[in-house]
Amino acid sequence: MLKTFSMKLVAIFFPLSCGLLLAAPELRLATAALGPVYIAAGRNGPTQNVATTNIGDGSLSLSASANTPWLTVSIGASNAVQIALATSSLASGQYTGVVTVLAPGAIDAPQNISVTVQIGSPVPASLDLYVQPGGSASTTFSTATTLYATATNPQNGPVLTITPMASFFEPPLSFTITATASAGTPTGNYSGSVVTFDSASAADNKTISITIHVTSQPIATLSPASLTFQLAQGAPAATQAVVFSNSGTGSLTLSVSASTAAPSWLSETVQGNDVLFTATPGSMSPGSYPGSVTILSNAANGSFVIPVELVVLTPGPPVAAYQGVLDNALFAIGDPLAPGGIVAVFGEQLSDTVTQAQSLPLATSLGGATVLVNGIAAPIYYASPGQLNFQIPYETASGPAVVEVQRDSMTGNSVSITVQAAVPRLLPLGIGSYGIALLSDNVTFAIPTTPGIPSRPDQAGVDTVVFYALGLGQTSPPGQDGQASPAGQIAPAQFVIGQAVFATTGVTVTPAYAGLTPGSVGLYQINVPIPANSPQGSAVPVYLAMGGGVLSNRVDIAIQ
C-alpha cells in the first residue's frame, strides 16, 4: 500500500564542494578559513596570503573587503588575497573576522574567508567545571607550541585529567581537561589545578586554577553561544534559536532578564529549552549593530550573556552563498544533486518575504524570487530572504550546472553544482541515527519504544516498513516538474538490511514499492517487507542500493 507523508523541511547550512567548466571565469580560493593565528598581546600579526585560481575561462577581476577594522585586505601579485592583521590594540582573547572576495561576472563569487586570531596566551588562567555525582565535564584549549601538563586532584573529591588530542610534539595542540565525580561524591565546590610547562611561549607556562562544582541542580549548556543576523534594510523579521540542554539533574527553566534591556530591533521568546531571537531591521541604516541578552536559569552555572549582532545590508540583488546549494536530507559536504531532488539555496536578499507554497503544482516564482538551474526556472516550495527550497528540474542533465536567483527583476550571482542521475538519501528522523521509517499504520516509527513518540520495533517476517527519501531521480513513468505525483511512478532499487559500513553480509530485499510518494513533489518512499531472517536489534543499519553501484546513506531501525 502506498502512503502519503507530509513534513516541513528545515535547513542548516553546511558546505558543498563541486567543480564546473563553463565559458566564464570561476573562482576558487586555496582556503576559506585561516587560523587561529597566535599573536602576542600588543603586536600586529603576520600578513596572511590566500591564493586564488580561475578554473573557468577568461580572467578574474578581483577585489576584497573586510568586516572588521583589524583586517586590511588587498589583491597582490598573481591575484593572491593579502590580509594584514592590525591586532596591536586588541585585548587578550580570540577574535574572528570575515574577508569577502569579489569577482564580478565569475561563477562561485563572492566567497568568504574567515580569519581567527588568538591574542595572548590561549591557556586559561582559571576554569569552572560543573558536574553531577556520577558524571563528568570537559573543556578544551589549543596552543601553538609544544607543552607538557600535569593535573593535581582535589583532596577527597573529583578526579582531574588532562589529555592531548594530538601528539605532544606536533603543534598546534589541543588539550581536554576533564573532571569526573564518582557517584558518591558529596555536592560542593572542590579546588584543583593543572600546571602547563616546557612551552617555548613563556606565557603558556602557568598554573590553571580549576573549581569543580559538584551539584544536584540542573547544569545548562547552550548552542550557539552568539548570534549574527544579516538582513537587508526593510527586509522582514528573521528568527534564530539558541538551544539549551541540561547535563545535570532536575528540570531546567529559563527566562529573559528584565534588568538588561535588549536592543530595540531584537525580541526574545522562551519556548521550553529554546530561546528564540527575532531581529527586525525596519528602516535602520546599513551598518553593524551589536547587542546582548542575558538569559537567567535555575542551573548551577547561573545566567548566560548571549551576544547578538544585526548587520543591516544595503538593498541589492540576491546573493547565493558559494557552496550553498544543498540537498534537503543531509546537507552533506560534497554531495551532488539529483534531477527532481528537493534542495535549498542559502544566501542573502533571496526573497522579499517569508512564505511557502500553498498549493500544487508548484509555481516557479514565490516571494518575488525565481531560481534558475542552467537557465530553467525551478519549482519553489519555500522562500525567505536567507533560503529558498526548490526542486531541481527533471530535465537537468548530469554533470556541472549553474544555479542563479532572480528577485524583483534583478539577477544574482551564479553558483556551481554537480548533478547526478540519482543521489538517494534516506531521511533522518533526528533521533540518534534512526531514519524516518513508519510501520503500516503510517504513524508509528520503527525505533525502540520511546516515551512521547509513537514507536515500537519492527517485527521481522510480519511488518512492512515505509522509508522516506529524496534524490532517487527520474521515475517510470516520468515525474513532472512541480507536479503532484500519481501512484506508480517507480524508481527501481534494492534495500539492504543489517549491513554496516565495513560489514560484508546483509539481507537484500526487493521493495514492494520504490518511487515517488503519491500526492507529493520530489518525495520518495520505499516500502520494505522485513524478512524473517533479518538481523535483529535496537539499531539495525539499512540502506538503499540503486543501479550503477549508487548507494544511499545508512540509517537505523529497530527489528525484533
KEKOL-418336 format. One record per residue (C-alpha): x, y, z; chain. Coordinates in Angstrom, 2 decimals. Each point is the difference from the previous one (the first is absolute). Layout:
<sites>
site east X, north Y, up Z, chain A
...
</sites>
This chain:
<sites>
site east 0.00, north 0.00, up 0.00, chain A
site east 1.29, north 3.44, up -0.92, chain A
site east 0.06, north 2.62, up 2.72, chain A
site east 0.07, north 3.77, up 0.13, chain A
site east 2.26, north 1.89, up 2.30, chain A
site east 0.22, north 3.72, up 0.68, chain A
site east 2.97, north 1.72, up 1.60, chain A
site east 1.56, north 3.40, up 0.43, chain A
site east 3.56, north 0.08, up -1.26, chain A
site east 2.27, north 2.01, up 2.30, chain A
site east 3.39, north 0.88, up -1.40, chain A
site east 3.42, north 0.69, up 1.65, chain A
site east 2.81, north 1.23, up -2.15, chain A
site east 2.92, north -2.34, up -0.50, chain A
site east 2.57, north 0.35, up -2.82, chain A
site east -0.10, north -1.83, up -3.34, chain A
site east 2.97, north -0.51, up -2.29, chain A
site east -0.31, north -0.39, up -3.75, chain A
site east 1.58, north 1.09, up -3.27, chain A
site east -1.17, north 1.48, up -3.28, chain A
site east 1.42, north 0.90, up -3.38, chain A
site east -1.99, north 2.64, up -1.87, chain A
site east 0.75, north 2.98, up -2.25, chain A
site east 0.53, north 2.36, up 2.94, chain A
site east 2.68, north 0.46, up 2.64, chain A
site east -0.55, north -2.10, up 3.11, chain A
site east 1.54, north 0.94, up 3.33, chain A
site east 1.77, north -2.38, up 2.36, chain A
site east 1.82, north 0.91, up 3.22, chain A
site east 2.83, north -2.02, up 1.49, chain A
site east -1.82, north 0.11, up 3.35, chain A
site east -3.18, north 1.40, up 1.48, chain A
site east 1.34, north 0.20, up 3.55, chain A
site east 3.19, north 1.29, up 1.59, chain A
site east 1.12, north -0.57, up 3.56, chain A
site east 0.00, north 0.14, up 2.77, chain A
site east 3.06, north 2.20, up -0.51, chain A
site east 1.77, north 0.31, up 3.37, chain A
site east 1.18, north 3.57, up 0.66, chain A
site east 1.65, north 1.49, up 3.07, chain A
site east -2.02, north 2.71, up 1.72, chain A
site east 0.90, north 3.50, up -1.25, chain A
site east 1.33, north -1.29, up -3.34, chain A
site east -1.26, north -0.01, up -3.56, chain A
site east -0.26, north -3.42, up -1.57, chain A
site east 1.80, north -1.25, up -3.11, chain A
site east -1.59, north 0.74, up -3.36, chain A
site east -2.00, north -2.93, up -1.33, chain A
site east -0.20, north -0.94, up -3.69, chain A
site east -2.75, north -2.04, up -1.63, chain A
site east 0.58, north -1.14, up -3.56, chain A
site east -2.81, north 0.23, up -2.54, chain A
site east -0.55, north -2.09, up -3.12, chain A
site east -2.19, north 0.37, up -3.06, chain A
site east -1.24, north -3.47, up -0.96, chain A
site east -2.26, north 1.43, up -2.73, chain A
site east 0.59, north 2.09, up -3.09, chain A
site east 1.00, north 3.63, up -0.38, chain A
site east 1.66, north 1.84, up 2.87, chain A
site east -0.91, north 1.01, up 3.53, chain A
site east -0.38, north 3.63, up 1.05, chain A
site east 0.38, north -0.15, up 3.77, chain A
site east -0.65, north 2.37, up 2.87, chain A
site east -0.44, north -0.67, up 3.71, chain A
site east -1.32, north 1.56, up 3.20, chain A
site east -0.10, north -0.83, up 3.70, chain A
site east -2.69, north 0.32, up 2.65, chain A
site east 2.28, north 1.09, up 2.85, chain A
site east 2.60, north 2.81, up 0.32, chain A
site east 2.81, north -2.32, up 1.14, chain A
site east -0.01, north -1.65, up -3.45, chain A
site east 1.45, north 1.90, up -2.98, chain A
site east -0.36, north -1.67, up -3.38, chain A
site east 1.59, north 0.46, up -3.42, chain A
site east 0.48, north -2.00, up -3.19, chain A
site east 3.66, north -0.75, up -0.60, chain A
site east 2.14, north -1.69, up -2.61, chain A
site east -1.58, north -2.93, up -1.83, chain A
site east -3.39, north 1.05, up 1.37, chain A
site east 0.90, north -1.13, up 3.52, chain A
site east -2.20, north 1.38, up 2.78, chain A
site east 2.31, north 1.76, up 2.48, chain A
site east -1.39, north 0.42, up 3.52, chain A
site east 1.83, north 2.24, up 2.47, chain A
site east -0.72, north -0.61, up 3.70, chain A
site east -0.08, north 3.36, up 1.86, chain A
site east -0.49, north -1.63, up 3.39, chain A
site east 2.25, north 2.08, up 2.29, chain A
site east -2.95, north 1.72, up 1.68, chain A
site east -2.02, north -3.18, up 0.66, chain A
site east -0.30, north -1.28, up 3.54, chain A
site east 0.92, north -3.60, up 0.80, chain A
site east -2.55, north -2.45, up -1.36, chain A
site east -1.17, north -1.55, up -3.25, chain A
site east -1.48, north 2.01, up -2.89, chain A
site east -1.45, north -0.96, up -3.37, chain A
site east -0.50, north 2.26, up -3.01, chain A
site east -1.16, north -0.65, up -3.56, chain A
site east 1.64, north 0.98, up -3.29, chain A
site east -2.29, north 0.06, up -3.04, chain A
site east 1.61, north -0.60, up -3.40, chain A
site east -1.91, north 1.44, up -2.96, chain A
site east 0.38, north -1.01, up -3.65, chain A
site east -2.73, north 1.62, up -2.12, chain A
site east -1.27, north -2.26, up -2.76, chain A
site east 1.71, north -3.09, up 1.38, chain A
site east -1.73, north -3.19, up 1.06, chain A
site east 0.25, north -0.78, up 3.73, chain A
site east 0.63, north 3.59, up 1.03, chain A
site east -0.10, north 1.63, up 2.46, chain A
site east 1.74, north -2.25, up 2.51, chain A
site east 0.90, north 0.54, up 3.65, chain A
site east 3.17, north -0.71, up 1.98, chain A
site east -0.38, north -0.19, up 3.78, chain A
site east 3.07, north 1.23, up 1.91, chain A
site east 0.46, north -0.98, up 3.67, chain A
site east 2.71, north 1.43, up 2.23, chain A
site east 0.96, north -0.93, up 3.55, chain A
site east 1.44, north 2.98, up 1.87, chain A
site east 2.18, north -0.90, up 2.96, chain A
site east 0.21, north -3.42, up 1.61, chain A
site east -2.78, north -2.44, up -0.92, chain A
site east 0.60, north -1.87, up 3.26, chain A
site east -2.71, north 1.11, up 2.44, chain A
site east 0.93, north 1.36, up 3.42, chain A
site east -3.00, north -1.62, up 1.68, chain A
site east -2.92, north -2.29, up -0.74, chain A
site east -3.35, north -0.90, up 1.54, chain A
site east -1.36, north -3.48, up -0.74, chain A
site east -3.49, north -1.11, up 1.03, chain A
site east -0.72, north -3.70, up 0.49, chain A
site east -2.61, north -2.16, up 1.67, chain A
site east 0.95, north -2.92, up 2.26, chain A
site east 0.80, north -2.94, up -2.26, chain A
site east 0.66, north 2.30, up -2.99, chain A
site east 2.77, north 1.90, up -1.72, chain A
site east 0.60, north 3.33, up -1.69, chain A
site east 2.69, north 1.10, up -2.47, chain A
site east 1.45, north 3.07, up -1.67, chain A
site east 2.64, north 0.38, up -2.73, chain A
site east 2.72, north 2.53, up -0.84, chain A
site east 2.59, north 0.09, up -2.79, chain A
site east 3.56, north 1.32, up -0.16, chain A
site east 2.46, north 0.87, up -2.74, chain A
site east 3.04, north -1.46, up 1.76, chain A
site east 0.94, north -3.31, up 1.56, chain A
site east -0.61, north -0.23, up 3.73, chain A
site east -0.48, north -2.55, up 2.75, chain A
site east -2.63, north -0.04, up 2.72, chain A
site east -0.77, north -1.70, up 3.31, chain A
site east -3.20, north 0.01, up 2.07, chain A
site east -0.39, north 0.30, up 3.77, chain A
site east -3.25, north -1.49, up 1.33, chain A
site east -2.10, north 1.51, up 2.77, chain A
site east 0.35, north -1.84, up 3.28, chain A
site east -2.79, north -2.57, up 0.49, chain A
site east -1.81, north 1.34, up -3.02, chain A
site east -0.35, north -0.35, up -3.78, chain A
site east 2.83, north -1.18, up -2.23, chain A
site east 1.64, north 2.40, up -2.47, chain A
site east 1.66, north -1.18, up -3.21, chain A
site east 1.61, north 1.86, up -2.88, chain A
site east 0.21, north -1.79, up -3.33, chain A
site east 1.71, north 1.13, up -3.22, chain A
site east -2.19, north -0.32, up -3.09, chain A
site east 3.10, north -0.15, up -2.24, chain A
site east 3.65, north -0.90, up 0.39, chain A
site east 1.85, north 1.99, up 2.67, chain A
site east 2.70, north 0.64, up -2.59, chain A
site east -2.01, north 1.32, up -2.95, chain A
site east -1.67, north 3.36, up 0.67, chain A
site east -2.57, north 1.42, up -0.18, chain A
site east -1.14, north -2.07, up 2.95, chain A
site east -3.39, north -0.46, up 1.58, chain A
site east -0.43, north -1.04, up 3.62, chain A
site east -3.14, north -1.20, up 1.75, chain A
site east -0.37, north 0.51, up 3.75, chain A
site east -2.58, north -2.35, up 1.55, chain A
site east -1.43, north -0.11, up 3.51, chain A
site east -1.66, north -3.28, up 1.04, chain A
site east -2.02, north -0.37, up 3.18, chain A
site east -0.82, north -3.47, up 1.31, chain A
site east -3.60, north -0.79, up 0.87, chain A
site east 0.61, north 0.50, up 3.70, chain A
site east 1.75, north 3.36, up -0.23, chain A
site east -1.67, north 2.50, up 2.37, chain A
site east -1.32, north 3.16, up -1.64, chain A
site east 2.14, north 3.08, up 0.47, chain A
site east 2.91, north 1.91, up -1.50, chain A
site east 3.42, north -1.60, up -0.41, chain A
site east 3.29, north 1.67, up -0.94, chain A
site east 2.59, north -1.60, up -2.26, chain A
site east 2.53, north 1.15, up -2.57, chain A
site east 1.85, north -0.79, up -3.21, chain A
site east 3.58, north 1.14, up -0.51, chain A
site east 1.27, north 0.56, up -3.56, chain A
site east 3.77, north 0.17, up -0.53, chain A
site east 2.91, north -0.27, up -2.45, chain A
site east -1.76, north 2.15, up -2.62, chain A
site east 2.17, north 2.18, up -2.24, chain A
site east -2.57, north 2.74, up 0.66, chain A
site east 0.60, north 1.17, up 3.57, chain A
site east -3.58, north 1.26, up 0.28, chain A
site east -1.28, north -3.56, up -0.47, chain A
site east 1.88, north -1.31, up 3.05, chain A
site east -2.42, north 0.50, up 2.86, chain A
site east -2.15, north -1.52, up 2.70, chain A
site east -3.68, north -0.29, up -0.98, chain A
site east -2.19, north 0.30, up 3.08, chain A
site east -3.02, north -2.27, up -0.38, chain A
site east -3.16, north 0.09, up 2.09, chain A
site east -2.14, north -3.11, up -0.34, chain A
site east -3.62, north 0.56, up 0.98, chain A
site east -1.64, north -3.33, up 0.90, chain A
site east -3.73, north 0.66, up -0.02, chain A
site east -3.39, north -1.68, up -0.02, chain A
site east -1.50, north 3.00, up -1.80, chain A
site east -0.46, north 0.37, up -3.77, chain A
site east 3.17, north 0.81, up -1.97, chain A
site east -0.68, north 2.08, up -3.09, chain A
site east 1.91, north 0.04, up -3.28, chain A
site east -0.99, north 1.99, up -3.07, chain A
site east 0.57, north 0.03, up -3.73, chain A
site east 0.82, north 2.24, up -1.71, chain A
site east 1.57, north 2.37, up 2.50, chain A
site east -0.58, north 3.08, up -2.20, chain A
site east -2.20, north 1.04, up -2.93, chain A
site east 0.46, north 2.14, up -3.10, chain A
site east -2.85, north 1.12, up -2.25, chain A
site east 0.73, north 1.34, up -3.51, chain A
site east -3.10, north 1.68, up -1.39, chain A
site east -0.60, north 2.63, up -2.64, chain A
site east -1.51, north 3.33, up 0.95, chain A
site east -3.78, north -0.42, up -0.08, chain A
site east 0.18, north -3.81, up -0.01, chain A
site east -2.50, north -2.05, up 2.01, chain A
site east 0.88, north -1.10, up 3.52, chain A
site east 2.12, north -3.11, up 0.41, chain A
site east 0.20, north -2.44, up 2.91, chain A
site east 2.84, north -2.13, up 1.31, chain A
site east 0.07, north -2.35, up 2.98, chain A
site east 2.46, north -0.59, up 2.81, chain A
site east -0.51, north -3.54, up 1.31, chain A
site east 0.69, north -0.77, up 3.65, chain A
site east 0.56, north -3.51, up 1.31, chain A
site east 0.24, north -1.39, up 3.52, chain A
site east 2.89, north -2.30, up 0.90, chain A
site east -0.94, north 0.04, up 3.69, chain A
site east -3.04, north -1.19, up 1.93, chain A
site east -3.48, north 1.44, up 0.35, chain A
site east -1.81, north 2.22, up -2.49, chain A
site east 1.62, north 3.03, up -1.60, chain A
site east -1.99, north 3.24, up -0.04, chain A
site east 0.94, north 3.13, up -1.95, chain A
site east -1.07, north 3.63, up -0.08, chain A
site east 1.15, north 3.24, up -1.58, chain A
site east 1.50, north 2.51, up 2.41, chain A
site east -2.15, north 3.10, up 0.37, chain A
site east 2.84, north 2.00, up 1.52, chain A
site east 2.07, north 0.11, up -3.20, chain A
site east -1.77, north 1.68, up -2.90, chain A
site east 0.31, north -1.72, up -3.38, chain A
site east 0.52, north 2.13, up -3.13, chain A
site east -3.22, north 1.44, up -1.40, chain A
site east 0.37, north -2.05, up -3.17, chain A
site east 0.10, north -3.29, up 1.93, chain A
site east -2.69, north -2.02, up 1.80, chain A
site east 0.34, north -3.27, up 1.92, chain A
site east -2.38, north -2.86, up 0.79, chain A
site east 0.68, north -2.99, up 2.25, chain A
site east -1.49, north -3.28, up -1.25, chain A
site east 0.96, north -2.84, up 2.33, chain A
site east 3.77, north -0.37, up -0.28, chain A
site east 0.20, north 2.23, up -3.09, chain A
site east 0.33, north 3.77, up -0.09, chain A
site east -1.22, north 1.53, up -3.26, chain A
site east 1.57, north 3.30, up -1.06, chain A
site east -1.76, north 2.09, up -2.65, chain A
site east 1.77, north 2.89, up -1.73, chain A
site east -1.94, north 2.66, up -1.94, chain A
site east 2.14, north 2.42, up -2.07, chain A
site east -2.84, north 2.29, up -1.05, chain A
site east 1.40, north 3.26, up -1.36, chain A
site east 3.29, north -0.20, up 1.91, chain A
site east 2.99, north 1.36, up -1.90, chain A
site east 2.45, north -2.55, up -1.43, chain A
site east 2.67, north -0.90, up 2.52, chain A
site east 0.81, north -2.26, up 2.95, chain A
site east -2.04, north 0.15, up 3.20, chain A
site east 1.35, north -2.03, up 2.94, chain A
site east -2.06, north -0.91, up 3.04, chain A
site east -0.40, north -2.67, up 2.66, chain A
site east -2.71, north -1.78, up 1.97, chain A
site east 0.30, north -1.60, up 3.43, chain A
site east -1.76, north -3.33, up 0.47, chain A
site east -0.72, north -1.01, up 3.59, chain A
site east -0.31, north -3.63, up 1.09, chain A
site east -0.38, north -2.20, up 3.05, chain A
site east 3.21, north -1.82, up -0.99, chain A
site east 2.99, north -0.18, up 2.31, chain A
site east 2.00, north 1.94, up -2.58, chain A
site east -2.51, north 2.84, up 0.11, chain A
site east -0.61, north 2.61, up -2.67, chain A
site east 1.36, north 0.35, up -3.53, chain A
site east 0.77, north 3.16, up -1.98, chain A
site east -0.63, north -0.65, up -3.72, chain A
site east 1.56, north 2.50, up -2.45, chain A
site east -2.33, north 0.79, up -2.90, chain A
site east 1.02, north 2.05, up -3.04, chain A
site east -2.20, north 1.36, up -2.77, chain A
site east 1.75, north 0.85, up -3.27, chain A
site east -2.32, north 2.16, up -2.12, chain A
site east 0.86, north -0.31, up -3.68, chain A
site east -0.58, north 2.54, up -2.75, chain A
site east -2.87, north -1.32, up -2.15, chain A
site east 1.34, north -1.62, up -3.15, chain A
site east -0.21, north -3.07, up -2.24, chain A
site east -0.26, north -3.49, up 1.46, chain A
site east 3.27, north -1.67, up 1.02, chain A
site east 0.16, north -3.79, up 0.12, chain A
site east 2.69, north -1.37, up 2.30, chain A
site east 2.96, north -1.80, up -1.51, chain A
site east -0.48, north -3.73, up 0.68, chain A
site east -3.46, north 0.93, up 1.23, chain A
site east -2.23, north -2.26, up -2.12, chain A
site east -0.66, north -3.15, up 2.04, chain A
site east -2.36, north -2.95, up 0.05, chain A
site east -2.75, north 0.24, up 2.62, chain A
site east 0.70, north -3.41, up 1.54, chain A
site east 3.57, north 0.05, up 1.30, chain A
site east 1.45, north 3.37, up -1.07, chain A
site east 3.23, north -1.96, up -0.41, chain A
site east 3.35, north 1.35, up -1.13, chain A
site east 0.87, north -1.00, up -3.57, chain A
site east -3.31, north -1.61, up -0.97, chain A
site east -1.23, north 0.35, up -3.58, chain A
site east -3.69, north 0.67, up -0.62, chain A
site east -2.56, north -2.04, up -1.93, chain A
site east -2.61, north 1.11, up -2.55, chain A
site east -3.34, north 0.29, up 1.76, chain A
site east 1.77, north 0.40, up 3.35, chain A
site east -1.08, north 2.36, up 2.76, chain A
site east 2.84, north 2.42, up 0.70, chain A
site east 0.63, north 3.31, up 1.75, chain A
site east 2.03, north 3.01, up -1.07, chain A
site east 1.29, north 2.23, up 2.79, chain A
site east 1.10, north 3.61, up -0.27, chain A
site east -1.09, north 3.61, up 0.52, chain A
site east -2.89, north 2.04, up -1.40, chain A
site east -1.38, north -3.04, up -1.83, chain A
site east -3.65, north 0.88, up 0.59, chain A
site east -2.16, north 2.97, up 1.00, chain A
site east -1.93, north -1.93, up 2.65, chain A
site east -0.36, north -3.28, up 1.86, chain A
site east -2.55, north -2.29, up -1.62, chain A
site east -0.61, north -3.55, up -1.14, chain A
site east -1.96, north -1.52, up -2.86, chain A
site east -3.66, north -0.53, up 0.84, chain A
site east -1.06, north -2.23, up -2.88, chain A
site east 1.18, north -2.33, up -2.77, chain A
site east 1.33, north 0.16, up -2.63, chain A
site east 2.84, north 2.07, up 1.37, chain A
site east 0.58, north 3.34, up -1.67, chain A
site east 3.42, north 1.09, up -1.23, chain A
site east -0.23, north 3.32, up 1.84, chain A
site east -0.64, north 0.49, up 3.71, chain A
site east 0.54, north 2.97, up 2.29, chain A
site east 1.28, north 2.01, up -2.96, chain A
site east 2.74, north -2.60, up -0.65, chain A
site east 0.76, north -2.30, up -2.92, chain A
site east 2.70, north -2.69, up -0.04, chain A
site east 1.66, north -0.90, up -3.30, chain A
site east 1.88, north -3.28, up -0.50, chain A
site east 1.96, north 0.18, up -3.25, chain A
site east -2.45, north 2.73, up -1.00, chain A
site east -3.13, north -2.07, up 0.75, chain A
site east -2.40, north 1.37, up 2.61, chain A
site east -0.39, north -2.46, up 2.89, chain A
site east -3.14, north -0.69, up 2.07, chain A
site east 0.28, north 1.67, up 3.44, chain A
site east -1.32, north -1.39, up 3.30, chain A
site east 1.13, north 2.69, up 2.47, chain A
site east 1.41, north 3.52, up -0.16, chain A
site east 1.73, north 2.23, up 2.53, chain A
site east 2.75, north 2.63, up -0.25, chain A
site east 2.61, north -2.55, up 1.09, chain A
site east -1.25, north -3.26, up -1.53, chain A
site east -1.97, north -1.34, up -2.96, chain A
site east -1.12, north -3.64, up -0.20, chain A
site east -0.57, north -1.20, up -3.57, chain A
site east -0.08, north -3.05, up -2.26, chain A
site east 2.81, north -0.71, up -2.44, chain A
site east -1.76, north -0.24, up -3.39, chain A
site east -0.18, north -3.58, up -1.28, chain A
site east 1.43, north 1.10, up -3.35, chain A
site east 3.29, north 1.11, up 1.61, chain A
site east 2.78, north -2.06, up -1.60, chain A
site east 2.63, north -1.82, up 2.06, chain A
site east 3.24, north 1.92, up 0.46, chain A
site east 0.84, north 3.58, up 0.96, chain A
site east -2.83, north 2.50, up 0.29, chain A
site east -0.58, north 3.58, up 1.13, chain A
site east -2.62, north 1.38, up 2.40, chain A
site east -1.10, north 3.66, up -0.03, chain A
site east -2.65, north 1.88, up 1.97, chain A
site east -2.09, north 2.83, up -1.43, chain A
site east -1.94, north 2.43, up 2.19, chain A
site east -1.90, north 3.13, up -0.95, chain A
site east 1.45, north 0.00, up -3.54, chain A
site east 3.56, north -0.29, up 1.39, chain A
site east 2.14, north -3.06, up -0.77, chain A
site east 2.46, north -1.09, up 2.65, chain A
site east 3.32, north -1.76, up -0.21, chain A
site east 0.59, north -3.49, up -1.42, chain A
site east 0.97, north -2.98, up 2.18, chain A
site east 1.04, north -3.42, up -1.22, chain A
site east -1.47, north -3.42, up 0.80, chain A
site east 0.59, north -3.52, up -1.26, chain A
site east -3.00, north -2.01, up -1.20, chain A
site east -0.14, north -3.81, up 0.06, chain A
site east -2.83, north -2.21, up -1.26, chain A
site east -0.76, north -1.35, up 3.48, chain A
site east 1.27, north 1.05, up 3.44, chain A
site east -2.23, north -1.99, up 2.38, chain A
site east -0.23, north 1.39, up 3.53, chain A
site east -2.10, north -1.69, up 2.69, chain A
site east -1.50, north 2.69, up 2.20, chain A
site east 1.34, north 0.08, up 3.56, chain A
site east -2.46, north 0.12, up 2.89, chain A
site east 2.15, north 2.29, up 2.12, chain A
site east 0.26, north -2.51, up 2.84, chain A
site east 3.36, north -1.76, up 0.12, chain A
site east 0.72, north -1.68, up -3.36, chain A
site east -3.59, north -1.05, up -0.62, chain A
site east -1.79, north 0.71, up -3.26, chain A
site east -3.54, north 1.14, up -0.77, chain A
site east -1.42, north -3.52, up -0.23, chain A
site east -3.68, north -0.64, up 0.74, chain A
site east -1.93, north -3.18, up 0.69, chain A
site east -3.21, north -0.93, up -1.82, chain A
site east -2.14, north 2.46, up 1.99, chain A
site east 2.05, north 2.86, up -1.53, chain A
site east 0.36, north 1.46, up 3.50, chain A
site east 2.28, north -2.29, up 2.02, chain A
site east 3.76, north 0.32, up -0.47, chain A
site east 2.12, north -3.17, up -0.26, chain A
site east 2.28, north 0.94, up 2.89, chain A
site east 0.25, north -1.30, up 3.57, chain A
site east -3.08, north 0.87, up 2.02, chain A
site east 0.55, north 3.63, up 1.01, chain A
site east -2.20, north 1.98, up 2.42, chain A
site east -1.89, north 2.81, up -1.69, chain A
site east 0.56, north -1.38, up -3.52, chain A
site east -2.22, north -2.62, up -1.71, chain A
site east 2.62, north -2.70, up -0.39, chain A
site east 0.79, north -3.69, up 0.26, chain A
site east 2.53, north -2.38, up -1.60, chain A
site east -0.92, north -1.54, up -3.32, chain A
site east -0.96, north -3.70, up 0.15, chain A
site east 2.13, north -2.01, up -2.44, chain A
site east -2.09, north -2.11, up -2.33, chain A
site east -3.15, north 1.96, up 0.85, chain A
site east 0.35, north 3.74, up -0.61, chain A
site east 0.55, north 2.10, up -3.07, chain A
site east 1.96, north 3.19, up 0.71, chain A
site east -0.40, north 3.13, up -2.12, chain A
site east 3.19, north 2.05, up -0.35, chain A
site east -0.05, north 3.55, up -1.36, chain A
site east 2.78, north 1.38, up -2.16, chain A
site east 1.14, north 2.68, up -2.41, chain A
site east 2.15, north -0.07, up -3.11, chain A
site east -0.98, north -3.29, up -1.70, chain A
site east -0.15, north 1.81, up -3.35, chain A
site east -2.36, north -0.44, up -2.93, chain A
site east -2.65, north -2.72, up 0.17, chain A
site east -2.00, north -2.16, up -2.39, chain A
site east -2.38, north 1.42, up -1.10, chain A
site east 1.86, north 3.33, up 0.26, chain A
site east -0.66, north 2.49, up 2.77, chain A
site east -0.91, north 3.55, up -1.01, chain A
site east 1.54, north 3.18, up 1.39, chain A
site east -2.04, north 1.38, up 2.89, chain A
site east -2.89, north -2.41, up -0.58, chain A
site east -1.65, north -2.17, up 2.67, chain A
site east 1.07, north -3.60, up -0.60, chain A
site east -2.62, north -2.55, up -1.04, chain A
site east 0.27, north -3.56, up 1.29, chain A
site east 2.45, north -2.41, up -1.62, chain A
site east 2.95, north 2.18, up -1.01, chain A
site east 2.76, north -2.54, up 0.57, chain A
site east 3.72, north 0.49, up 0.76, chain A
site east 1.50, north -3.53, up -0.08, chain A
site east 2.13, north -0.72, up 3.08, chain A
site east 1.05, north -2.70, up 2.44, chain A
site east -0.02, north 0.34, up 3.78, chain A
site east 2.73, north -1.41, up 2.20, chain A
site east -0.66, north -0.79, up 3.68, chain A
site east 2.59, north -0.58, up 2.67, chain A
site east 3.15, north 0.92, up -1.92, chain A
site east 2.18, north 2.48, up 1.82, chain A
site east 2.64, north 2.10, up -1.74, chain A
site east 2.77, north -2.60, up 0.25, chain A
site east -2.11, north -3.17, up 0.13, chain A
site east -0.05, north -2.50, up -2.83, chain A
site east -3.37, north -1.64, up 0.64, chain A
site east -3.56, north 1.26, up 0.01, chain A
site east -3.52, north -0.86, up -1.14, chain A
site east -0.96, north 1.48, up -3.37, chain A
site east -3.73, north 0.62, up -0.52, chain A
site east -1.93, north 1.00, up -3.12, chain A
site east -2.37, north 2.76, up 1.16, chain A
site east -3.70, north -0.42, up -0.55, chain A
site east 0.16, north 3.54, up -1.37, chain A
site east 2.77, north 2.54, up -0.56, chain A
site east -0.97, north 3.26, up -1.64, chain A
site east -1.65, north 3.37, up 0.42, chain A
site east -2.46, north 0.40, up 2.86, chain A
site east -3.49, north 0.56, up -1.43, chain A
site east -1.17, north 3.59, up 0.34, chain A
site east 3.47, north 1.37, up 0.75, chain A
site east 2.69, north 1.86, up -1.94, chain A
site east 3.53, north -1.42, up 0.14, chain A
site east -0.67, north -2.31, up 2.98, chain A
site east 0.65, north -3.72, up -0.44, chain A
site east -1.01, north -3.00, up 2.07, chain A
site east 1.36, north -3.52, up 0.18, chain A
site east -2.41, north -2.64, up 1.36, chain A
site east 2.13, north -2.83, up 1.40, chain A
site east -1.41, north -3.32, up 1.28, chain A
site east 2.41, north -0.94, up 2.82, chain A
site east 0.87, north -3.68, up -0.52, chain A
site east 0.03, north -2.51, up 2.84, chain A
site east 3.77, north -0.57, up -0.37, chain A
site east 0.84, north 3.68, up 0.52, chain A
site east 2.56, north 0.90, up 2.66, chain A
site east -1.63, north 1.11, up 3.21, chain A
site east 0.89, north 2.72, up 2.46, chain A
site east -0.81, north 3.48, up 1.20, chain A
site east 2.08, north 1.68, up -2.73, chain A
site east 0.21, north -2.06, up -3.20, chain A
site east 1.62, north 1.92, up -2.88, chain A
site east -1.78, north 0.12, up -3.38, chain A
site east 0.70, north 1.67, up -3.33, chain A
site east -1.27, north 0.26, up -3.56, chain A
site east 1.90, north -1.34, up -3.02, chain A
site east -0.72, north 1.28, up -3.51, chain A
site east 1.43, north -0.75, up -3.43, chain A
site east 3.64, north 0.68, up -0.76, chain A
site east 1.09, north -0.63, up 3.57, chain A
site east -1.70, north 3.16, up 1.32, chain A
site east -0.67, north -0.38, up 3.73, chain A
site east -1.95, north 2.13, up 2.44, chain A
site east 1.02, north 1.05, up 3.45, chain A
site east -0.58, north -2.45, up 2.84, chain A
site east -2.66, north 0.41, up 2.67, chain A
site east -1.05, north -2.25, up 2.86, chain A
site east -3.28, north -1.71, up 0.86, chain A
site east -0.98, north -2.31, up 2.86, chain A
site east -0.84, north -3.60, up -0.93, chain A
site east -1.14, north -2.81, up 2.29, chain A
</sites>
